[in-house]
Amino acid sequence: MTRSLDPLLTAADAALRTLFTRPRATRPAPAPATPPGQLTQAERREVGALMRVNHVGEICAQALYTAQAAVARDPALRDQLLEAAHEETDHLAWTQQRMDDLGARASLLNPLWYAGAFGFGLVAGRLGDALSLGFVAETERQVEAHLESHLGRIPAADTASLAVVAQMKDDEARHAAQAHSAGARGLPAPARAAMRFAGRVMTTVAHRI
């Protein structure tokens, strides 16, 4: 009975830590190649909004991985998902720090984002380990593309934010490759399109709220 409750307790603990405690990175924030320059107030607001979007993305990543791990059939896959969630905590901490530095706030809708992503993760996990891995691979692919777009929107003077986003992009690409190596099955086109739509809704709303 205790063992059957372990995934539920792990998921509850992860939700509370993600939403209500300050994340702690296990890796230092990526160092910028050159010292950051001065930003205008408009640039600070825009980059702050972009980092808020990225912070929400990491909130969702925590929820997705935790939910998928809770219903994974293969213990090795469960450990892989939990390890990925642990690494995403670094991203959560880095984006939080950049928001603080820029005077930006986190999204007011973080509990809603977490709940929605957790639901997606449960559904993906219930489809079987191969499709669950496929969901991870597709999610990371779309996040990588999203981060690539941010690299083109962040001012060149903000080398600190650029370093963080570049490292996040590299990590997401590695997570996708790991999922493929572990046997990820490609998702059908409608599922990929639905994920892109959900991502657009999240990024548009989180940019403002």
Backbone as a printed PyTorch tensor [residue, N CA C, xyz], in Angstrom:
tensor([[[  0.8330,  -1.2030,   0.0000],
         [  0.0000,   0.0000,   0.0000],
         [  0.8740,   1.2630,   0.0000]],

        [[  1.9200,   1.2420,   0.8730],
         [  2.8100,   2.4020,   0.9450],
         [  3.4950,   2.6400,  -0.3880]],

        [[  3.9480,   1.5190,  -1.0170],
         [  4.6340,   1.6660,  -2.2930],
         [  3.7030,   2.2450,  -3.3540]],

        [[  2.4140,   1.8510,  -3.3260],
         [  1.4700,   2.3550,  -4.3250],
         [  1.2020,   3.8370,  -4.1520]],

        [[  1.4230,   4.3430,  -2.9270],
         [  1.2130,   5.7650,  -2.6830],
         [  2.4450,   6.6030,  -3.0140]],

        [[  3.5910,   5.9570,  -3.2040],
         [  4.8250,   6.6930,  -3.4360],
         [  4.7390,   7.6590,  -4.6110]],

        [[  4.2520,   7.2210,  -5.8040],
         [  4.1680,   8.1700,  -6.9220],
         [  3.2670,   9.3650,  -6.6240]],

        [[  2.1580,   9.1140,  -5.8920],
         [  1.2470,  10.2060,  -5.5540],
         [  1.9120,  11.2020,  -4.6120]],

        [[  2.6130,  10.6770,  -3.6060],
         [  3.2960,  11.5480,  -2.6600],
         [  4.4250,  12.3280,  -3.3400]],

        [[  5.1380,  11.6530,  -4.2420],
         [  6.1990,  12.3330,  -4.9920],
         [  5.6290,  13.4590,  -5.8390]],

        [[  4.4950,  13.1960,  -6.4960],
         [  3.8580,  14.2070,  -7.3450],
         [  3.3760,  15.3940,  -6.5130]],

        [[  2.7800,  15.1150,  -5.3510],
         [  2.2910,  16.2000,  -4.4960],
         [  3.4460,  17.0520,  -3.9820]],

        [[  4.5240,  16.3930,  -3.5770],
         [  5.6950,  17.1130,  -3.0920],
         [  6.2920,  17.9810,  -4.1910]],

        [[  6.3590,  17.4330,  -5.4060],
         [  6.9200,  18.1850,  -6.5310],
         [  6.0780,  19.4180,  -6.8420]],

        [[  4.7600,  19.2730,  -6.7940],
         [  3.8810,  20.4070,  -7.0730],
         [  4.0700,  21.5130,  -6.0440]],

        [[  4.1250,  21.1510,  -4.7810],
         [  4.2860,  22.1520,  -3.7300],
         [  5.6350,  22.8660,  -3.8510]],

        [[  6.6860,  22.0980,  -4.1150],
         [  8.0150,  22.7040,  -4.2300],
         [  8.1030,  23.6120,  -5.4450]],

        [[  7.5120,  23.1800,  -6.5660],
         [  7.5900,  23.9710,  -7.8010],
         [  6.8330,  25.2800,  -7.6870]],

        [[  5.6560,  25.2290,  -7.0570],
         [  4.7830,  26.3980,  -7.0470],
         [  5.0040,  27.3310,  -5.8640]],

        [[  5.5010,  26.8070,  -4.7480],
         [  5.4940,  27.6230,  -3.5320],
         [  6.8450,  27.7710,  -2.8390]],

        [[  7.9070,  27.2500,  -3.4290],
         [  9.2330,  27.4780,  -2.8570],
         [ 10.1570,  28.0220,  -3.9420]],

        [[ 11.2020,  28.6830,  -3.5160],
         [ 12.1580,  29.2120,  -4.4820],
         [ 13.0450,  28.0710,  -4.9700]],

        [[ 13.1420,  27.8800,  -6.2850],
         [ 13.9400,  26.7600,  -6.8030],
         [ 15.4280,  26.9590,  -6.5540]],

        [[ 16.1220,  25.8650,  -6.3390],
         [ 17.5650,  25.8950,  -6.1370],
         [ 18.2430,  25.1260,  -7.2610]],

        [[ 19.1320,  25.7860,  -7.9550],
         [ 19.8360,  25.1500,  -9.0640],
         [ 20.9710,  24.2780,  -8.5420]],

        [[ 21.2190,  23.1840,  -9.2330],
         [ 22.3660,  22.3360,  -8.9080],
         [ 23.5870,  22.7270,  -9.7430]],

        [[ 23.3460,  23.5200, -10.7880],
         [ 24.4310,  24.0450, -11.6170],
         [ 24.4050,  25.5660, -11.5350]],

        [[ 25.5560,  26.2130, -11.5650],
         [ 25.5370,  27.6770, -11.5840],
         [ 24.9230,  28.1840, -12.8900]],

        [[ 24.3630,  29.3660, -12.8260],
         [ 23.8090,  29.9680, -14.0380],
         [ 24.9100,  30.1300, -15.0730]],

        [[ 24.5990,  29.8810, -16.3560],
         [ 25.6160,  30.0320, -17.4070],
         [ 26.2240,  31.4340, -17.3930]],

        [[ 27.5190,  31.4760, -17.4880],
         [ 28.2140,  32.7690, -17.4720],
         [ 28.1530,  33.4060, -18.8550]],

        [[ 27.8190,  34.6930, -18.9330],
         [ 27.7950,  35.3700, -20.2420],
         [ 29.1920,  35.4840, -20.8240]],

        [[ 29.2640,  35.4750, -22.1490],
         [ 30.5590,  35.5700, -22.8260],
         [ 31.2210,  36.9190, -22.5900]],

        [[ 30.4060,  37.9680, -22.4840],
         [ 30.9110,  39.3140, -22.2150],
         [ 30.0280,  39.9490, -21.1480]],

        [[ 30.5060,  40.9390, -20.4230],
         [ 29.6820,  41.5790, -19.3950],
         [ 28.4030,  42.1640, -19.9960]],

        [[ 27.2700,  42.0470, -19.2780],
         [ 26.0210,  42.6230, -19.7860],
         [ 26.1220,  44.1340, -19.9480]],

        [[ 25.4230,  44.6340, -20.9620],
         [ 25.3770,  46.0730, -21.1790],
         [ 24.1040,  46.6690, -20.6130]],

        [[ 23.9190,  47.9410, -20.8220],
         [ 22.7390,  48.6470, -20.3240],
         [ 21.5340,  48.3780, -21.2290]],

        [[ 20.3840,  48.2110, -20.6030],
         [ 19.1330,  48.0420, -21.3340],
         [ 18.2270,  49.2310, -21.0630]],

        [[ 17.4450,  49.6050, -22.0520],
         [ 16.4290,  50.6280, -21.8220],
         [ 15.2980,  50.0200, -20.9960]],

        [[ 14.4480,  50.8590, -20.4630],
         [ 13.3120,  50.3630, -19.6800],
         [ 12.4070,  49.4770, -20.5340]],

        [[ 12.2140,  49.8780, -21.7810],
         [ 11.3730,  49.0730, -22.6770],
         [ 12.0000,  47.7000, -22.9180]],

        [[ 13.3140,  47.6870, -23.0920],
         [ 14.0020,  46.4130, -23.3030],
         [ 13.9340,  45.5350, -22.0590]],

        [[ 14.0720,  46.1340, -20.8810],
         [ 13.9780,  45.3650, -19.6400],
         [ 12.5970,  44.7460, -19.4960]],

        [[ 11.5630,  45.5100, -19.8210],
         [ 10.1960,  44.9730, -19.7240],
         [  9.9970,  43.8140, -20.6920]],

        [[ 10.5030,  43.9820, -21.9080],
         [ 10.3070,  42.9310, -22.9110],
         [ 11.0710,  41.6660, -22.5510]],

        [[ 12.3350,  41.8170, -22.1610],
         [ 13.1030,  40.6300, -21.7940],
         [ 12.5190,  39.9930, -20.5410]],

        [[ 12.0500,  40.8080, -19.6050],
         [ 11.3960,  40.2650, -18.4200],
         [ 10.1830,  39.4360, -18.7770]],

        [[  9.4150,  39.8980, -19.7570],
         [  8.2430,  39.1430, -20.2030],
         [  8.6590,  37.8380, -20.8750]],

        [[  9.7300,  37.8950, -21.6630],
         [ 10.2210,  36.6750, -22.3100],
         [ 10.7020,  35.6620, -21.2680]],

        [[ 11.3900,  36.1350, -20.2410],
         [ 11.8550,  35.2260, -19.2050],
         [ 10.6890,  34.6870, -18.3900]],

        [[  9.6250,  35.4710, -18.2370],
         [  8.4200,  34.9580, -17.5690],
         [  7.8140,  33.8120, -18.3740]],

        [[  7.7840,  33.9710, -19.6840],
         [  7.2890,  32.8900, -20.5470],
         [  8.1530,  31.6410, -20.3720]],

        [[  9.4670,  31.8250, -20.3490],
         [ 10.3580,  30.6820, -20.1780],
         [ 10.2010,  30.0480, -18.8000]],

        [[  9.9660,  30.8730, -17.7920],
         [  9.7270,  30.3660, -16.4320],
         [  8.4610,  29.5090, -16.4080]],

        [[  7.4110,  29.9760, -17.0750],
         [  6.1800,  29.1830, -17.1670],
         [  6.4570,  27.8640, -17.8780]],

        [[  7.2690,  27.9190, -18.9310],
         [  7.6190,  26.6880, -19.6290],
         [  8.2840,  25.6870, -18.7050]],

        [[  9.1070,  26.1610, -17.7830],
         [  9.7670,  25.2660, -16.8360],
         [  8.8090,  24.7720, -15.7660]],

        [[  7.8460,  25.5940, -15.3790],
         [  6.7750,  25.1340, -14.4830],
         [  6.0450,  23.9590, -15.1390]],

        [[  5.7270,  24.1290, -16.4180],
         [  5.0200,  23.0780, -17.1580],
         [  5.8870,  21.8290, -17.3060]],

        [[  7.1910,  22.0160, -17.5290],
         [  8.0880,  20.8700, -17.6690],
         [  8.1050,  20.0510, -16.3870]],

        [[  8.1450,  20.7250, -15.2380],
         [  8.1100,  20.0170, -13.9620],
         [  6.8410,  19.1840, -13.8490]],

        [[  5.7110,  19.7920, -14.2180],
         [  4.4360,  19.0850, -14.1180],
         [  4.3650,  17.8980, -15.0760]],

        [[  4.7970,  18.1060, -16.3100],
         [  4.7590,  17.0430, -17.3120],
         [  5.5800,  15.8380, -16.8840]],

        [[  6.8330,  16.0930, -16.5360],
         [  7.7300,  14.9910, -16.1800],
         [  7.2500,  14.2720, -14.9210]],

        [[  6.7760,  15.0290, -13.9390],
         [  6.3170,  14.4140, -12.6980],
         [  5.1000,  13.5310, -12.9440]],

        [[  4.1550,  14.0180, -13.7600],
         [  2.9670,  13.2360, -14.0560],
         [  3.3060,  11.9810, -14.8480]],

        [[  4.1690,  12.1270, -15.8530],
         [  4.5510,  10.9670, -16.6520],
         [  5.2890,   9.9330, -15.8030]],

        [[  6.1470,  10.4080, -14.9030],
         [  6.8630,   9.4820, -14.0280],
         [  5.9050,   8.7430, -13.1070]],

        [[  4.8390,   9.4170, -12.6720],
         [  3.8990,   8.8120, -11.7330],
         [  3.1710,   7.6180, -12.3390]],

        [[  2.9930,   7.6060, -13.6650],
         [  2.2440,   6.5140, -14.3010],
         [  3.1170,   5.6640, -15.2180]],

        [[  4.4330,   5.9120, -15.2280],
         [  5.3250,   5.1180, -16.0830],
         [  5.3400,   3.6660, -15.6280]],

        [[  5.3300,   2.7510, -16.5960],
         [  5.3410,   1.3270, -16.2690],
         [  6.7470,   0.8190, -15.9820]],

        [[  7.7220,   1.3700, -16.6690],
         [  9.1080,   0.9180, -16.5580],
         [  9.8320,   1.7360, -15.4860]],

        [[ 10.3530,   1.0940, -14.4370],
         [ 11.0690,   1.8510, -13.3940],
         [ 12.2460,   2.6560, -13.9390]],

        [[ 12.9310,   2.1220, -14.9510],
         [ 14.0620,   2.8600, -15.5290],
         [ 13.5800,   4.1430, -16.1970]],

        [[ 12.4390,   4.0650, -16.8810],
         [ 11.8720,   5.2590, -17.5090],
         [ 11.4330,   6.2540, -16.4370]],

        [[ 10.8460,   5.7440, -15.3720],
         [ 10.4320,   6.6310, -14.2880],
         [ 11.6290,   7.4000, -13.7380]],

        [[ 12.7420,   6.7040, -13.5420],
         [ 13.9420,   7.3670, -13.0340],
         [ 14.4620,   8.3930, -14.0340]],

        [[ 14.3820,   8.0700, -15.3310],
         [ 14.8520,   8.9970, -16.3630],
         [ 14.0060,  10.2750, -16.3620]],

        [[ 12.7000,  10.1180, -16.2180],
         [ 11.8060,  11.2720, -16.2080],
         [ 12.0450,  12.1380, -14.9720]],

        [[ 12.2310,  11.5030, -13.8330],
         [ 12.4750,  12.2650, -12.6090],
         [ 13.8240,  12.9780, -12.6690]],

        [[ 14.8130,  12.3480, -13.2940],
         [ 16.1180,  12.9880, -13.4520],
         [ 16.0070,  14.2020, -14.3830]],

        [[ 15.2130,  14.0620, -15.4460],
         [ 15.0020,  15.2030, -16.3530],
         [ 14.3010,  16.3420, -15.6170]],

        [[ 13.3020,  16.0100, -14.7970],
         [ 12.6120,  17.0360, -14.0130],
         [ 13.5870,  17.7290, -13.0780]],

        [[ 14.5010,  16.9590, -12.4940],
         [ 15.4960,  17.5300, -11.5930],
         [ 16.3830,  18.5230, -12.3440]],

        [[ 16.7780,  18.1740, -13.5580],
         [ 17.6200,  19.0800, -14.3340],
         [ 16.8520,  20.3230, -14.7560]],

        [[ 15.5570,  20.1550, -15.0310],
         [ 14.7510,  21.3200, -15.4030],
         [ 14.6360,  22.3020, -14.2420]],

        [[ 14.8640,  21.8250, -13.0090],
         [ 14.8410,  22.7320, -11.8660],
         [ 15.9200,  23.8040, -12.0090]],

        [[ 17.0360,  23.4450, -12.6190],
         [ 18.0730,  24.4460, -12.8850],
         [ 17.5010,  25.5640, -13.7540]],

        [[ 16.7870,  25.1850, -14.7960],
         [ 16.1960,  26.1800, -15.6870],
         [ 15.2030,  27.0580, -14.9270]],

        [[ 14.4330,  26.4290, -14.0520],
         [ 13.4500,  27.1720, -13.2650],
         [ 14.1560,  28.2190, -12.4030]],

        [[ 15.2530,  27.8110, -11.7680],
         [ 16.0000,  28.7410, -10.9160],
         [ 16.6490,  29.8500, -11.7370]],

        [[ 17.2180,  29.4880, -12.8820],
         [ 17.8870,  30.5000, -13.7070],
         [ 16.9000,  31.5440, -14.2210]],

        [[ 15.7420,  31.0980, -14.6960],
         [ 14.7580,  32.0560, -15.2160],
         [ 14.1870,  32.9070, -14.0900]],

        [[ 14.0210,  32.3170, -12.9000],
         [ 13.5580,  33.1000, -11.7490],
         [ 14.5590,  34.2020, -11.4240]],

        [[ 15.8380,  33.8570, -11.4390],
         [ 16.8610,  34.8490, -11.1270],
         [ 16.8920,  35.9630, -12.1690]],

        [[ 16.7410,  35.6020, -13.4350],
         [ 16.7420,  36.6330, -14.4700],
         [ 15.5130,  37.5400, -14.3250]],

        [[ 14.3650,  36.9790, -13.9780],
         [ 13.1900,  37.8250, -13.7380],
         [ 13.4570,  38.7940, -12.5950]],

        [[ 14.0700,  38.2870, -11.5190],
         [ 14.3840,  39.1650, -10.3900],
         [ 15.3270,  40.2790, -10.8230]],

        [[ 16.3510,  39.9330, -11.5890],
         [ 17.3380,  40.9270, -12.0230],
         [ 16.6980,  41.9980, -12.9050]],

        [[ 15.7000,  41.5950, -13.6760],
         [ 15.0600,  42.5160, -14.6170],
         [ 13.8520,  43.2290, -14.0180]],

        [[ 13.5120,  42.8880, -12.7750],
         [ 12.3520,  43.5140, -12.1330],
         [ 11.0330,  42.9800, -12.6430]],

        [[ 11.0270,  41.7610, -13.1650],
         [  9.7990,  41.1490, -13.6730],
         [  9.2260,  40.2050, -12.6210]],

        [[  7.9520,  39.8870, -12.7430],
         [  7.3090,  38.9620, -11.8170],
         [  6.9390,  37.6760, -12.5360]],

        [[  6.7290,  36.6360, -11.7510],
         [  6.2840,  35.3630, -12.3180],
         [  4.8280,  35.4720, -12.7540]],

        [[  4.4060,  34.5510, -13.5850],
         [  3.0140,  34.5450, -14.0450],
         [  2.0660,  34.3180, -12.8730]],

        [[  0.9800,  35.0780, -12.8580],
         [ -0.0330,  34.8980, -11.8250],
         [ -0.8060,  33.5950, -12.0080]],

        [[ -0.6750,  32.9920, -13.1720],
         [ -1.4470,  31.7910, -13.4910],
         [ -0.6300,  30.5120, -13.3400]],

        [[  0.4870,  30.5680, -12.6390],
         [  1.3410,  29.3830, -12.5380],
         [  0.6210,  28.1300, -12.0230]],

        [[ -0.2450,  28.2310, -11.0140],
         [ -0.9640,  27.0180, -10.5900],
         [ -1.8190,  26.4240, -11.7100]],

        [[ -2.4320,  27.2980, -12.5160],
         [ -3.2370,  26.8140, -13.6420],
         [ -2.3550,  26.1480, -14.6880]],

        [[ -1.2140,  26.7710, -15.0060],
         [ -0.2990,  26.1690, -15.9810],
         [  0.1720,  24.7970, -15.4930]],

        [[  0.5010,  24.7140, -14.2110],
         [  0.9890,  23.4420, -13.6550],
         [ -0.0940,  22.3720, -13.7630]],

        [[ -1.3160,  22.7210, -13.3740],
         [ -2.4080,  21.7400, -13.4010],
         [ -2.6760,  21.2450, -14.8190]],

        [[ -2.6880,  22.1640, -15.7770],
         [ -2.9330,  21.7650, -17.1560],
         [ -1.8450,  20.8570, -17.6950]],

        [[ -0.5870,  21.2040, -17.4290],
         [  0.5260,  20.3830, -17.9020],
         [  0.5440,  19.0240, -17.2130]],

        [[  0.1840,  19.0020, -15.9380],
         [  0.1330,  17.7270, -15.2110],
         [ -0.9160,  16.8090, -15.8450]],

        [[ -2.0490,  17.3830, -16.2220],
         [ -3.0800,  16.5850, -16.8900],
         [ -2.5940,  16.0230, -18.2140]],

        [[ -1.9090,  16.8560, -19.0010],
         [ -1.3290,  16.3800, -20.2600],
         [ -0.3570,  15.2310, -20.0000]],

        [[  0.4570,  15.3850, -18.9490],
         [  1.4350,  14.3540, -18.6340],
         [  0.7960,  13.0380, -18.2460]],

        [[ -0.2950,  13.0970, -17.4850],
         [ -0.9940,  11.8690, -17.1040],
         [ -1.5560,  11.1540, -18.3280]],

        [[ -2.1520,  11.9230, -19.2330],
         [ -2.7080,  11.3210, -20.4530],
         [ -1.5920,  10.6840, -21.2740]],

        [[ -0.4890,  11.4190, -21.4560],
         [  0.6310,  10.8910, -22.2470],
         [  1.1850,   9.6280, -21.6130]],

        [[  1.3320,   9.6410, -20.2950],
         [  1.8820,   8.4860, -19.6120],
         [  0.9980,   7.2610, -19.7260]],

        [[ -0.3040,   7.4550, -19.7500],
         [ -1.2460,   6.3420, -19.8350],
         [ -1.2680,   5.6970, -21.2180]],

        [[ -0.6980,   6.3690, -22.2080],
         [ -0.6800,   5.8190, -23.5680],
         [  0.4050,   4.7710, -23.7550]],

        [[  1.2400,   4.5910, -22.7450],
         [  2.3340,   3.6290, -22.8470],
         [  3.6710,   4.3390, -22.8810]],

        [[  4.7070,   3.6230, -22.5060],
         [  6.0140,   4.2500, -22.3590],
         [  6.5660,   4.8110, -23.6710]],

        [[  6.3610,   4.1040, -24.7810],
         [  6.9080,   4.5720, -26.0550],
         [  6.2740,   5.8940, -26.4810]],

        [[  4.9520,   6.0140, -26.3430],
         [  4.2810,   7.2620, -26.7040],
         [  4.5650,   8.3460, -25.6720]],

        [[  4.7310,   7.9490, -24.4110],
         [  5.0880,   8.9210, -23.3900],
         [  6.4420,   9.5420, -23.7200]],

        [[  7.3880,   8.7080, -24.1400],
         [  8.6860,   9.2230, -24.5720],
         [  8.5550,  10.0760, -25.8270]],

        [[  7.6540,   9.6810, -26.7200],
         [  7.3990,  10.4810, -27.9090],
         [  6.8750,  11.8580, -27.5500]],

        [[  6.0510,  11.9080, -26.5180],
         [  5.5290,  13.1890, -26.0330],
         [  6.6710,  14.0510, -25.4940]],

        [[  7.5950,  13.4180, -24.7630],
         [  8.7680,  14.1470, -24.2540],
         [  9.5860,  14.7080, -25.4180]],

        [[  9.8600,  13.8580, -26.3990],
         [ 10.6860,  14.2790, -27.5230],
         [ 10.0520,  15.4380, -28.2810]],

        [[  8.7390,  15.3460, -28.5310],
         [  8.0590,  16.4140, -29.2680],
         [  7.9860,  17.6950, -28.4460]],

        [[  7.7200,  17.5580, -27.1540],
         [  7.6950,  18.7360, -26.2800],
         [  9.0330,  19.4510, -26.3010]],

        [[ 10.1120,  18.6780, -26.1480],
         [ 11.4350,  19.2870, -26.1190],
         [ 11.7940,  19.9040, -27.4650]],

        [[ 11.3690,  19.2790, -28.5580],
         [ 11.6330,  19.8420, -29.8770],
         [ 10.9520,  21.1990, -30.0310]],

        [[  9.6950,  21.2800, -29.5900],
         [  8.9740,  22.5350, -29.7100],
         [  9.5410,  23.5980, -28.7780]],

        [[  9.9510,  23.1910, -27.5810],
         [ 10.5610,  24.1470, -26.6490],
         [ 11.8840,  24.6520, -27.2010]],

        [[ 12.6650,  23.7590, -27.7940],
         [ 13.9370,  24.1700, -28.3880],
         [ 13.7150,  25.2290, -29.4670]],

        [[ 12.7120,  25.0260, -30.3200],
         [ 12.4090,  26.0060, -31.3620],
         [ 11.9590,  27.3330, -30.7500]],

        [[ 11.1800,  27.2500, -29.6860],
         [ 10.7030,  28.4480, -28.9880],
         [ 11.8850,  29.2330, -28.4050]],

        [[ 12.8180,  28.5300, -27.7890],
         [ 13.9910,  29.1970, -27.2130],
         [ 14.8660,  29.8090, -28.3050]],

        [[ 14.9700,  29.1260, -29.4290],
         [ 15.7250,  29.6700, -30.5580],
         [ 15.1380,  31.0110, -30.9900]],

        [[ 13.8020,  31.1150, -31.0030],
         [ 13.1750,  32.3790, -31.3840],
         [ 13.5030,  33.4790, -30.3690]],

        [[ 13.6050,  33.1190, -29.0910],
         [ 13.9320,  34.1160, -28.0700],
         [ 15.3620,  34.6270, -28.2180]],

        [[ 16.2540,  33.7630, -28.6830],
         [ 17.6330,  34.2120, -28.8900],
         [ 17.6880,  35.3440, -29.9050]],

        [[ 16.7260,  35.3680, -30.8120],
         [ 16.6850,  36.4350, -31.7970],
         [ 15.9550,  37.6770, -31.3200]],

        [[ 15.2720,  37.5870, -30.1660],
         [ 14.4800,  38.7160, -29.6600],
         [ 15.1460,  39.4180, -28.4800]],

        [[ 16.0430,  38.7450, -27.7960],
         [ 16.7070,  39.3490, -26.6460],
         [ 17.8070,  40.2890, -27.1500]],

        [[ 17.8690,  41.5130, -26.6540],
         [ 18.9060,  42.4560, -27.1110],
         [ 20.3130,  41.9060, -26.9000]],

        [[ 21.2030,  42.2240, -27.7950],
         [ 22.5770,  41.7290, -27.7130],
         [ 23.2590,  42.1710, -26.4260]],

        [[ 22.8410,  43.3070, -25.8700],
         [ 23.4540,  43.8110, -24.6400],
         [ 23.1410,  42.9200, -23.4380]],

        [[ 22.0220,  42.1740, -23.4990],
         [ 21.6470,  41.3400, -22.3550],
         [ 22.3160,  39.9750, -22.4830]],

        [[ 23.6170,  39.9560, -22.3130],
         [ 24.3690,  38.7120, -22.4840],
         [ 24.0350,  37.6830, -21.4050]],

        [[ 23.5740,  38.1380, -20.2380],
         [ 23.2190,  37.2000, -19.1690],
         [ 22.0030,  36.3770, -19.5710]],

        [[ 20.9600,  37.0250, -20.0810],
         [ 19.7620,  36.2980, -20.5150],
         [ 20.0730,  35.4090, -21.7180]],

        [[ 20.8800,  35.9110, -22.6290],
         [ 21.2370,  35.1190, -23.8070],
         [ 21.9690,  33.8400, -23.4040]],

        [[ 22.8570,  33.9310, -22.4150],
         [ 23.6040,  32.7470, -21.9670],
         [ 22.6750,  31.7160, -21.3520]],

        [[ 21.7240,  32.1880, -20.5620],
         [ 20.7660,  31.2710, -19.9300],
         [ 19.9120,  30.5740, -20.9780]],

        [[ 19.3660,  31.3300, -21.9150],
         [ 18.4850,  30.7460, -22.9240],
         [ 19.2530,  29.7820, -23.8230]],

        [[ 20.4830,  30.1220, -24.1700],
         [ 21.2850,  29.2310, -25.0160],
         [ 21.5520,  27.8960, -24.3190]],

        [[ 21.8670,  27.9360, -23.0250],
         [ 22.1220,  26.6910, -22.2910],
         [ 20.8440,  25.8650, -22.1540]],

        [[ 19.7260,  26.5430, -21.9040],
         [ 18.4440,  25.8460, -21.8290],
         [ 18.1420,  25.1430, -23.1480]],

        [[ 18.3940,  25.8330, -24.2440],
         [ 18.1420,  25.2540, -25.5610],
         [ 18.9810,  23.9920, -25.7650]],

        [[ 20.2480,  24.0420, -25.3820],
         [ 21.1120,  22.8650, -25.5090],
         [ 20.6000,  21.7060, -24.6500]],

        [[ 20.1600,  22.0160, -23.4420],
         [ 19.6560,  20.9690, -22.5450],
         [ 18.3920,  20.3240, -23.1080]],

        [[ 17.4970,  21.1350, -23.6710],
         [ 16.2540,  20.5850, -24.2170],
         [ 16.5520,  19.6730, -25.4050]],

        [[ 17.5050,  20.0590, -26.2370],
         [ 17.8800,  19.2180, -27.3740],
         [ 18.4250,  17.8820, -26.8800]],

        [[ 19.1830,  17.9150, -25.8050],
         [ 19.7300,  16.6670, -25.2420],
         [ 18.6170,  15.7930, -24.6690]],

        [[ 17.6400,  16.3970, -24.0140],
         [ 16.5200,  15.6160, -23.4870],
         [ 15.7460,  14.9310, -24.6110]],

        [[ 15.5510,  15.6550, -25.7110],
         [ 14.8490,  15.0590, -26.8530],
         [ 15.6340,  13.8790, -27.4140]],

        [[ 16.9550,  14.0520, -27.5280],
         [ 17.7960,  12.9660, -28.0460],
         [ 17.7630,  11.7560, -27.1210]],

        [[ 17.7500,  11.9820, -25.8250],
         [ 17.6810,  10.8840, -24.8690],
         [ 16.3610,  10.1310, -24.9880]],

        [[ 15.2780,  10.8780, -25.2080],
         [ 13.9750,  10.2390, -25.3700],
         [ 13.9500,   9.3650, -26.6140]],

        [[ 14.5300,   9.8650, -27.7100],
         [ 14.5930,   9.0660, -28.9410],
         [ 15.4360,   7.8120, -28.7220]],

        [[ 16.5460,   7.9630, -28.0280],
         [ 17.4250,   6.8120, -27.7770],
         [ 16.7510,   5.7630, -26.9130]],

        [[ 15.8350,   6.2060, -26.0500],
         [ 15.1480,   5.2860, -25.1460],
         [ 13.9490,   4.6070, -25.8010]],

        [[ 13.6610,   4.9480, -27.0700],
         [ 12.5750,   4.2740, -27.7740],
         [ 11.3340,   5.0970, -28.0010]],

        [[ 11.4710,   6.4100, -28.0820],
         [ 10.3050,   7.2650, -28.3030],
         [  9.6260,   6.9350, -29.6320]],

        [[  8.3010,   6.9190, -29.6070],
         [  7.5200,   6.7100, -30.8190],
         [  6.9780,   8.0650, -31.2820]],

        [[  7.0480,   8.3260, -32.5770],
         [  6.5600,   9.5910, -33.1030],
         [  5.0800,   9.7790, -32.8690]],

        [[  4.6730,  11.0050, -32.5540],
         [  3.2730,  11.3050, -32.3180],
         [  2.5630,  11.5950, -33.6340]],

        [[  1.2610,  11.2990, -33.7100],
         [  0.5020,  11.6410, -34.9270],
         [  0.4120,  13.1460, -35.1110]],

        [[  0.2230,  13.5590, -36.3530],
         [  0.1960,  14.9850, -36.6790],
         [ -0.8300,  15.7740, -35.8630]],

        [[ -2.0650,  15.2610, -35.6550],
         [ -3.0240,  16.0320, -34.8510],
         [ -2.5280,  16.2950, -33.4310]],

        [[ -1.8360,  15.3240, -32.8370],
         [ -1.3110,  15.5210, -31.4790],
         [ -0.2350,  16.5980, -31.4770]],

        [[  0.6340,  16.5880, -32.4870],
         [  1.6760,  17.6110, -32.5540],
         [  1.0650,  18.9930, -32.7460]],

        [[  0.0170,  19.0580, -33.5670],
         [ -0.6410,  20.3450, -33.8110],
         [ -1.3230,  20.8520, -32.5390]],

        [[ -1.9500,  19.9550, -31.7940],
         [ -2.6000,  20.3480, -30.5440],
         [ -1.5770,  20.8730, -29.5430]],

        [[ -0.4100,  20.2450, -29.5010],
         [  0.6470,  20.7090, -28.6050],
         [  1.1400,  22.0880, -29.0090]],

        [[  1.2820,  22.3270, -30.3170],
         [  1.7160,  23.6510, -30.7830],
         [  0.6790,  24.7060, -30.4160]],

        [[ -0.6040,  24.3840, -30.5570],
         [ -1.6680,  25.3340, -30.2240],
         [ -1.6410,  25.6550, -28.7370]],

        [[ -1.5250,  24.6200, -27.9050],
         [ -1.4690,  24.8420, -26.4580],
         [ -0.2580,  25.6900, -26.0930]],

        [[  0.8670,  25.4430, -26.7670],
         [  2.0610,  26.2250, -26.5120],
         [  1.8780,  27.6920, -26.8790]],

        [[  1.2050,  27.9530, -27.9970],
         [  0.9660,  29.3450, -28.4090],
         [  0.0760,  30.0590, -27.4110]],

        [[ -0.9460,  29.3720, -26.9220],
         [ -1.8360,  29.9780, -25.9240],
         [ -1.0410,  30.3370, -24.6730]],

        [[ -0.2400,  29.3860, -24.2170],
         [  0.5400,  29.6200, -23.0000],
         [  1.4990,  30.7840, -23.1700]],

        [[  2.2580,  30.8050, -24.2560],
         [  3.2560,  31.8620, -24.4280],
         [  2.6150,  33.2280, -24.5940]],

        [[  1.4680,  33.2940, -25.2780],
         [  0.7970,  34.5740, -25.4770],
         [  0.2550,  35.1280, -24.1750]],

        [[ -0.3910,  34.2710, -23.3830],
         [ -0.9730,  34.7250, -22.1330],
         [  0.1110,  35.0280, -21.1020]],

        [[  1.0970,  34.1320, -20.9760],
         [  2.1460,  34.3150, -19.9790],
         [  2.9990,  35.5510, -20.2540]],

        [[  3.0930,  35.9500, -21.5060],
         [  3.8570,  37.1700, -21.8310],
         [  3.2530,  38.3880, -21.1500]],

        [[  1.9530,  38.3300, -20.8840],
         [  1.2510,  39.4760, -20.3140],
         [  0.8600,  39.2920, -18.8520]],

        [[  0.5300,  38.0490, -18.4850],
         [ -0.0400,  37.8130, -17.1350],
         [  0.8620,  36.8590, -16.3560]]])
